[in-house]
Amino acid sequence: YIQNYIDEFVYKLNRRYFGEKLFDRLIVAAIQTYV
């Protein structure tokens, strides 16, 4: 289970400054995978 906790921590750490831009970045990431 330790890897799951580490993955979650790194995910939140990398996204701590996105704030209101998080949804926009999610949409862009979803679109770029298909282009």
Secondary structure, 3 states (H helix, E strand, C coil): CHHHHHHHHHHHHHCCCCHHHHHHHHHHHHHHCCC
